[in-house]
Amino acid sequence: MSTLKYSRQRESIKNFLAGRKDHPTAETIYSSLRQEQPRISLGTVYRNLSLLTELGEIRKISTDDGPDHFDGDISQHHHFICRQCHQVSDLHMENIDYILDTAKKNFQGQIEGYVANFYGLCEECKKTGNRP
């Protein structure tokens, strides 16, 4: 496997996502990075987000009919996705790793991990009565 060449844009994306809790979209990342790097293109942002996801350095969170969101925290944790506004937030909860034992009971392959997303209405959409 060849070593990946350093990319200022890719490093900027990783730094932008590091420590954030708001799970921005590619467009949000692009808009913010353009302030520092006016010549960066949206295509460059998308390509680097895809590569960083493939490398396991960030996590992509799909929201079904909304835009993908990105998370710089690759530790095992879970997300809540609002069906109305597509906001993504970390869901702080007790460990549910027992789900692996349940999944392995009737599966002969090798399970290496899992992702659990929870869906519904965020607090704001629930308050305003917005429905998907």
Backbone as ProteinMPNN parsed JSONL, in Angstrom:
{"seq_chain_A": "MSTLKYSRQRESIKNFLAGRKDHPTAETIYSSLRQEQPRISLGTVYRNLSLLTELGEIRKISTDDGPDHFDGDISQHHHFICRQCHQVSDLHMENIDYILDTAKKNFQGQIEGYVANFYGLCEECKKTGNRP", "coords_chain_A": {"N_chain_A": [[0.852, -1.184, 0.0], [0.607, 2.161, -0.866], [1.937, 5.219, 0.479], [-0.106, 7.873, 1.498], [-0.181, 10.971, -0.032], [0.511, 14.119, 1.477], [-2.054, 16.488, 2.053], [-3.088, 19.732, 2.141], [-5.721, 20.63, 2.078], [-7.159, 18.326, 2.866], [-6.135, 17.984, 5.438], [-7.065, 20.357, 6.585], [-9.812, 19.87, 6.573], [-9.996, 17.685, 8.352], [-9.044, 18.965, 10.68], [-11.028, 20.9, 10.967], [-13.23, 19.303, 11.623], [-12.409, 18.116, 13.972], [-13.111, 17.678, 17.323], [-15.598, 18.9, 17.119], [-19.119, 18.971, 17.761], [-21.351, 19.199, 16.273], [-21.774, 17.897, 13.832], [-21.386, 18.646, 10.897], [-22.509, 19.328, 7.475], [-21.269, 18.599, 4.135], [-21.464, 20.957, 2.655], [-21.51, 22.92, 4.643], [-18.982, 22.584, 5.732], [-17.446, 23.211, 3.48], [-18.197, 25.951, 3.077], [-17.153, 27.123, 5.412], [-14.396, 26.506, 5.205], [-13.703, 27.919, 2.929], [-13.334, 30.503, 3.743], [-10.755, 30.545, 4.758], [-9.354, 29.351, 2.709], [-9.835, 30.437, -0.17], [-9.787, 29.369, -2.748], [-10.506, 26.735, -2.67], [-12.499, 24.012, -3.806], [-15.919, 22.834, -3.948], [-16.068, 20.252, -4.899], [-13.515, 19.268, -4.241], [-13.73, 19.237, -1.475], [-15.799, 17.301, -1.154], [-14.475, 15.029, -2.325], [-12.301, 14.694, -0.558], [-13.645, 14.29, 1.871], [-14.861, 11.853, 1.298], [-12.578, 10.226, 0.963], [-11.363, 10.442, 3.526], [-13.362, 9.228, 5.009], [-13.299, 6.611, 3.936], [-10.713, 5.914, 4.789], [-11.184, 5.697, 7.45], [-10.865, 7.818, 9.163], [-12.701, 9.752, 9.687], [-16.263, 9.862, 10.252], [-19.074, 9.174, 8.239], [-22.412, 10.182, 8.261], [-25.43, 9.177, 7.237], [-28.551, 10.625, 6.44], [-30.875, 9.63, 5.379], [-33.184, 11.089, 3.496], [-32.055, 13.564, 3.682], [-29.084, 15.707, 3.61], [-25.773, 14.193, 3.808], [-23.967, 13.994, 6.865], [-21.02, 14.761, 8.792], [-18.625, 13.389, 11.045], [-16.007, 13.954, 13.226], [-15.321, 12.444, 15.376], [-14.462, 9.298, 15.855], [-14.836, 7.341, 17.696], [-16.64, 4.653, 19.335], [-19.881, 5.47, 19.36], [-23.265, 6.686, 19.46], [-25.95, 8.057, 17.41], [-28.549, 10.536, 17.141], [-30.998, 11.252, 14.8], [-32.872, 13.736, 13.399], [-35.968, 13.45, 11.886], [-37.278, 15.512, 10.674], [-35.789, 18.064, 10.481], [-33.312, 17.091, 9.94], [-31.146, 17.303, 11.61], [-28.239, 16.145, 13.285], [-27.203, 14.561, 16.195], [-25.043, 13.666, 18.94], [-25.798, 10.833, 20.86], [-25.995, 10.293, 24.104], [-25.633, 7.55, 26.066], [-26.09, 4.464, 27.929], [-23.806, 1.695, 27.568], [-24.351, -0.457, 24.813], [-23.235, -2.795, 23.846], [-23.931, -5.445, 24.15], [-25.591, -6.046, 22.115], [-24.106, -7.104, 20.071], [-23.656, -9.792, 20.81], [-26.269, -10.745, 20.608], [-26.692, -10.38, 17.852], [-24.799, -12.152, 16.793], [-25.775, -14.676, 17.391], [-27.391, -16.003, 15.436], [-25.824, -15.908, 13.183], [-23.319, -16.864, 11.022], [-21.032, -15.696, 10.05], [-18.412, -13.234, 10.524], [-18.778, -10.695, 12.705], [-17.785, -7.396, 12.931], [-18.305, -4.952, 14.019], [-20.696, -2.33, 14.788], [-23.272, 0.084, 14.041], [-25.442, 2.307, 15.512], [-28.21, 4.171, 14.914], [-30.63, 6.506, 15.933], [-33.95, 7.626, 15.419], [-36.316, 10.29, 14.999], [-38.085, 13.107, 16.272], [-36.325, 16.06, 16.882], [-35.783, 18.114, 19.809], [-36.48, 20.807, 19.225], [-38.053, 20.622, 16.821], [-40.097, 19.035, 17.812], [-41.236, 20.756, 19.696], [-42.236, 22.829, 18.048], [-44.067, 21.497, 16.616], [-43.543, 20.497, 14.128], [-43.723, 18.082, 11.604], [-42.528, 15.161, 9.905]], "CA_chain_A": [[0.0, 0.0, 0.0], [1.422, 3.365, -0.953], [1.672, 6.27, 1.456], [-0.945, 8.94, 0.979], [0.477, 12.273, -0.098], [-0.075, 15.145, 2.331], [-2.941, 17.442, 1.402], [-3.484, 20.826, 3.035], [-7.183, 20.658, 2.144], [-7.612, 17.191, 3.672], [-5.763, 18.297, 6.817], [-7.993, 21.408, 7.025], [-11.113, 19.229, 6.834], [-9.849, 16.939, 9.606], [-8.951, 19.932, 11.773], [-12.34, 21.524, 11.115], [-14.134, 18.359, 12.277], [-11.878, 17.687, 15.27], [-13.71, 18.265, 18.513], [-16.94, 19.472, 16.893], [-20.235, 18.108, 18.165], [-22.536, 19.555, 15.493], [-21.909, 17.033, 12.667], [-21.702, 19.492, 9.738], [-22.64, 18.776, 6.127], [-20.171, 18.976, 3.229], [-21.642, 22.354, 2.278], [-21.103, 23.723, 5.794], [-17.52, 22.482, 5.786], [-16.969, 23.983, 2.332], [-18.393, 27.384, 3.355], [-16.211, 27.544, 6.451], [-13.02, 26.419, 4.716], [-13.483, 28.952, 1.904], [-12.867, 31.727, 4.402], [-9.301, 30.425, 4.872], [-8.818, 28.883, 1.428], [-10.853, 30.866, -1.135], [-9.73, 28.629, -4.012], [-10.948, 25.357, -2.496], [-13.767, 23.762, -4.497], [-16.841, 21.911, -3.292], [-15.655, 18.914, -5.337], [-12.355, 18.894, -3.431], [-14.243, 18.914, -0.14], [-16.473, 16.002, -1.258], [-13.484, 13.966, -2.55], [-11.542, 14.478, 0.662], [-14.54, 13.687, 2.856], [-14.991, 10.454, 0.903], [-11.309, 9.561, 1.258], [-11.213, 10.371, 4.976], [-14.318, 8.216, 5.466], [-12.716, 5.32, 3.55], [-9.546, 5.662, 5.637], [-11.631, 5.532, 8.825], [-10.431, 8.96, 9.97], [-13.934, 10.455, 10.048], [-17.451, 9.032, 10.044], [-20.167, 9.778, 7.473], [-23.723, 9.835, 8.806], [-26.485, 9.398, 6.245], [-29.822, 10.993, 7.067], [-31.899, 9.201, 4.431], [-33.5, 12.045, 2.431], [-31.326, 14.817, 3.901], [-27.663, 15.612, 3.24], [-24.893, 13.47, 4.712], [-23.272, 14.774, 7.881], [-19.71, 14.176, 9.053], [-18.236, 13.385, 12.455], [-14.586, 13.728, 13.433], [-15.178, 11.519, 16.504], [-14.675, 7.94, 15.33], [-15.034, 6.393, 18.792], [-17.955, 4.011, 19.317], [-20.97, 6.221, 19.971], [-24.496, 6.605, 18.682], [-26.481, 9.348, 16.964], [-29.968, 10.792, 16.943], [-31.213, 11.983, 13.547], [-34.227, 14.279, 13.336], [-36.63, 13.161, 10.604], [-37.796, 16.746, 10.083], [-34.756, 19.044, 10.112], [-32.117, 16.296, 9.617], [-30.076, 17.573, 12.568], [-27.609, 14.956, 13.849], [-26.569, 14.848, 17.477], [-24.567, 12.51, 19.68], [-26.776, 10.321, 21.818], [-25.252, 9.782, 25.252], [-26.429, 6.469, 26.645], [-25.285, 3.361, 28.462], [-23.224, 0.802, 26.575], [-25.261, -1.481, 24.274], [-22.438, -3.779, 23.118], [-24.579, -6.754, 24.21], [-26.27, -6.257, 20.836], [-23.22, -7.953, 19.266], [-23.95, -11.189, 21.149], [-27.575, -11.029, 20.02], [-26.525, -10.476, 16.399], [-23.966, -13.313, 16.466], [-26.476, -15.931, 17.683], [-27.887, -16.669, 14.224], [-24.99, -15.471, 12.068], [-22.107, -17.682, 10.993], [-19.897, -14.876, 9.623], [-17.673, -12.501, 11.56], [-19.248, -9.321, 12.9], [-16.652, -6.607, 13.407], [-18.753, -3.72, 14.644], [-22.071, -1.94, 14.491], [-23.627, 1.488, 14.15], [-26.84, 2.449, 15.906], [-28.777, 5.508, 14.775], [-31.985, 6.616, 16.444], [-34.674, 8.595, 14.594], [-37.533, 10.868, 15.552], [-38.098, 14.569, 16.192], [-35.477, 16.738, 17.863], [-36.534, 18.916, 20.769], [-37.021, 22.001, 18.563], [-39.142, 20.227, 15.92], [-41.191, 18.548, 18.654], [-41.864, 21.948, 20.271], [-42.955, 23.61, 17.046], [-45.08, 20.641, 16.005], [-43.163, 20.076, 12.763], [-43.801, 16.637, 11.364], [-41.957, 14.774, 8.594]], "C_chain_A": [[0.893, 1.241, 0.0], [0.995, 4.378, 0.105], [0.88, 7.382, 0.781], [-0.197, 10.268, 1.067], [-0.264, 13.277, 0.798], [-0.922, 16.102, 1.502], [-3.372, 18.492, 2.431], [-5.005, 20.868, 3.194], [-7.713, 19.533, 3.04], [-7.31, 17.451, 5.153], [-6.694, 19.371, 7.389], [-9.36, 20.827, 7.373], [-11.055, 18.463, 8.15], [-9.803, 17.878, 10.799], [-10.294, 20.613, 12.038], [-13.288, 20.611, 11.901], [-13.691, 17.967, 13.686], [-12.564, 18.426, 16.413], [-15.088, 18.873, 18.335], [-18.0, 18.464, 17.319], [-21.457, 18.31, 17.291], [-22.695, 18.776, 14.191], [-22.282, 17.803, 11.398], [-21.841, 18.71, 8.438], [-21.422, 19.198, 5.304], [-20.263, 20.453, 2.868], [-21.227, 23.296, 3.405], [-19.58, 23.741, 5.912], [-16.909, 23.346, 4.682], [-17.057, 25.484, 2.606], [-17.394, 27.899, 4.384], [-14.781, 27.541, 5.945], [-12.707, 27.482, 3.669], [-13.008, 30.256, 2.498], [-11.345, 31.729, 4.517], [-8.652, 30.117, 3.523], [-9.823, 29.208, 0.318], [-10.878, 30.05, -2.43], [-10.171, 27.172, -3.884], [-12.297, 25.166, -3.182], [-14.628, 22.794, -3.691], [-16.481, 20.466, -3.654], [-14.472, 18.395, -4.536], [-12.796, 18.49, -2.026], [-14.911, 17.543, -0.173], [-15.479, 14.86, -1.441], [-12.704, 13.657, -1.28], [-12.392, 13.897, 1.785], [-14.711, 12.197, 2.562], [-13.732, 9.669, 1.259], [-11.108, 9.405, 2.765], [-12.167, 9.346, 5.58], [-13.778, 6.819, 5.155], [-11.544, 4.94, 4.444], [-9.92, 5.446, 7.111], [-11.219, 6.664, 9.743], [-11.581, 9.87, 10.38], [-15.087, 9.49, 9.804], [-18.487, 9.828, 9.245], [-21.482, 9.265, 8.053], [-24.773, 10.192, 7.771], [-27.796, 9.647, 6.951], [-31.004, 10.674, 6.164], [-32.129, 10.268, 3.366], [-32.838, 13.406, 2.623], [-29.87, 14.641, 3.503], [-26.88, 14.773, 4.258], [-24.238, 14.461, 5.671], [-21.973, 14.052, 8.202], [-19.304, 14.402, 10.495], [-16.748, 13.084, 12.551], [-14.308, 12.766, 14.572], [-15.493, 10.113, 16.006], [-14.807, 6.903, 16.437], [-16.452, 5.811, 18.695], [-18.943, 4.885, 20.075], [-22.135, 6.241, 18.992], [-25.051, 7.998, 18.392], [-28.004, 9.342, 16.949], [-30.093, 11.645, 15.689], [-32.666, 12.428, 13.503], [-34.803, 14.033, 11.938], [-37.127, 14.432, 9.908], [-36.68, 17.664, 9.59], [-33.418, 18.395, 9.767], [-30.919, 16.63, 10.497], [-29.561, 16.243, 13.105], [-26.966, 15.355, 15.166], [-26.094, 13.55, 18.116], [-25.633, 12.119, 20.687], [-25.983, 9.674, 22.951], [-26.132, 8.774, 25.974], [-25.512, 5.387, 27.19], [-24.834, 2.46, 27.315], [-24.244, -0.247, 26.122], [-24.5, -2.541, 23.475], [-23.013, -5.188, 23.193], [-25.299, -7.077, 22.902], [-25.422, -7.133, 19.901], [-23.48, -9.425, 19.54], [-25.282, -11.616, 20.545], [-27.454, -11.241, 18.517], [-25.767, -11.74, 16.004], [-24.691, -14.644, 16.639], [-26.887, -16.69, 16.43], [-27.095, -16.272, 12.981], [-23.665, -16.201, 12.117], [-20.866, -16.897, 10.575], [-19.22, -14.209, 10.809], [-18.152, -11.06, 11.611], [-18.119, -8.531, 13.547], [-17.058, -5.3, 14.077], [-20.2, -3.438, 14.297], [-22.216, -0.433, 14.637], [-25.104, 1.534, 14.51], [-27.239, 3.921, 15.777], [-30.213, 5.459, 15.261], [-32.656, 7.779, 15.729], [-35.924, 9.085, 15.301], [-37.511, 12.366, 15.327], [-37.187, 15.132, 17.266], [-36.362, 17.602, 18.76], [-37.214, 20.116, 20.11], [-38.195, 21.65, 17.639], [-40.351, 19.707, 16.698], [-41.971, 19.717, 19.236], [-42.736, 22.681, 19.277], [-44.02, 22.782, 16.319], [-44.775, 20.265, 14.573], [-43.202, 18.556, 12.668], [-43.207, 16.336, 9.997], [-43.017, 14.515, 7.563]], "O_chain_A": [[1.83, 1.337, 0.792], [-0.149, 4.387, 0.559], [1.161, 7.773, -0.352], [0.346, 10.628, 2.111], [-1.493, 13.281, 0.867], [-0.55, 16.477, 0.39], [-3.952, 18.159, 3.465], [-5.519, 21.106, 4.287], [-8.6, 19.752, 3.866], [-8.14, 17.166, 6.017], [-7.072, 19.298, 8.559], [-9.99, 21.241, 8.348], [-11.962, 18.576, 8.975], [-10.447, 17.624, 11.817], [-10.652, 20.871, 13.187], [-14.054, 21.082, 12.742], [-14.508, 17.535, 14.498], [-12.584, 19.656, 16.45], [-15.691, 19.32, 19.311], [-17.79, 17.253, 17.242], [-22.491, 17.68, 17.516], [-23.688, 18.983, 13.494], [-23.383, 17.628, 10.877], [-21.358, 17.585, 8.316], [-20.643, 20.051, 5.728], [-19.239, 21.131, 2.783], [-20.655, 24.355, 3.148], [-18.975, 24.784, 6.16], [-15.976, 24.112, 4.922], [-16.086, 26.209, 2.387], [-16.853, 28.995, 4.234], [-14.026, 28.473, 6.223], [-11.556, 27.899, 3.539], [-12.342, 31.038, 1.82], [-10.712, 32.777, 4.392], [-7.542, 30.567, 3.237], [-10.587, 28.333, -0.089], [-11.888, 30.043, -3.133], [-10.207, 26.448, -4.879], [-13.145, 26.058, -3.145], [-14.125, 22.036, -2.861], [-16.578, 19.568, -2.817], [-14.427, 17.215, -4.187], [-12.293, 17.518, -1.463], [-14.63, 16.703, 0.681], [-15.611, 13.824, -0.789], [-12.471, 12.492, -0.959], [-11.899, 13.089, 2.572], [-14.706, 11.376, 3.48], [-13.819, 8.566, 1.799], [-10.718, 8.332, 3.225], [-11.823, 8.672, 6.55], [-13.799, 5.941, 6.017], [-11.396, 3.776, 4.815], [-9.077, 5.058, 7.92], [-11.218, 6.504, 10.963], [-11.45, 10.665, 11.31], [-14.9, 8.425, 9.215], [-18.744, 10.997, 9.531], [-21.642, 8.07, 8.302], [-24.981, 11.366, 7.464], [-28.126, 8.98, 7.931], [-32.016, 11.373, 6.187], [-31.35, 10.354, 2.417], [-33.038, 14.308, 1.81], [-29.461, 13.551, 3.102], [-27.276, 14.66, 5.419], [-23.99, 15.616, 5.322], [-21.836, 12.863, 7.917], [-19.587, 15.442, 11.091], [-16.279, 12.077, 12.021], [-13.175, 12.311, 14.727], [-16.652, 9.779, 15.764], [-14.883, 5.708, 16.154], [-17.337, 6.39, 18.065], [-18.849, 5.021, 21.295], [-21.992, 5.854, 17.832], [-24.678, 8.981, 19.033], [-28.648, 8.308, 16.772], [-29.383, 12.638, 15.531], [-33.58, 11.605, 13.562], [-34.18, 14.377, 10.933], [-37.368, 14.43, 8.701], [-36.634, 18.003, 8.408], [-32.489, 19.084, 9.344], [-29.79, 16.274, 10.16], [-30.34, 15.323, 13.352], [-26.268, 16.365, 15.245], [-26.654, 12.48, 17.877], [-26.284, 12.974, 21.288], [-25.371, 8.622, 22.765], [-27.228, 9.096, 26.433], [-24.306, 5.395, 26.942], [-25.418, 2.473, 26.232], [-24.922, -0.855, 26.951], [-25.046, -3.121, 22.537], [-22.637, -6.048, 22.395], [-25.582, -8.239, 22.614], [-25.964, -7.823, 19.039], [-23.523, -10.228, 18.608], [-25.405, -12.727, 20.028], [-28.043, -12.172, 17.968], [-26.073, -12.339, 14.972], [-24.255, -15.651, 16.081], [-26.741, -17.911, 16.378], [-27.619, -16.294, 11.868], [-22.966, -16.165, 13.129], [-19.751, -17.392, 10.734], [-19.442, -14.588, 11.96], [-17.952, -10.297, 10.666], [-17.567, -8.934, 14.571], [-16.211, -4.615, 14.649], [-20.848, -4.216, 13.596], [-21.395, 0.232, 15.269], [-25.922, 0.868, 13.875], [-26.68, 4.793, 16.441], [-30.925, 4.483, 15.026], [-32.02, 8.799, 15.461], [-36.514, 8.366, 16.108], [-36.988, 12.846, 14.32], [-37.264, 14.73, 18.427], [-37.548, 17.787, 18.487], [-38.375, 20.412, 20.394], [-39.226, 22.321, 17.678], [-41.494, 19.916, 16.291], [-43.201, 19.696, 19.276], [-43.842, 23.11, 19.607], [-44.779, 23.31, 15.506], [-45.651, 19.765, 13.867], [-42.754, 17.852, 13.573], [-43.344, 17.117, 9.055], [-42.699, 14.183, 6.421]]}, "name": "protein", "num_of_chains": 1, "seq": "MSTLKYSRQRESIKNFLAGRKDHPTAETIYSSLRQEQPRISLGTVYRNLSLLTELGEIRKISTDDGPDHFDGDISQHHHFICRQCHQVSDLHMENIDYILDTAKKNFQGQIEGYVANFYGLCEECKKTGNRP"}
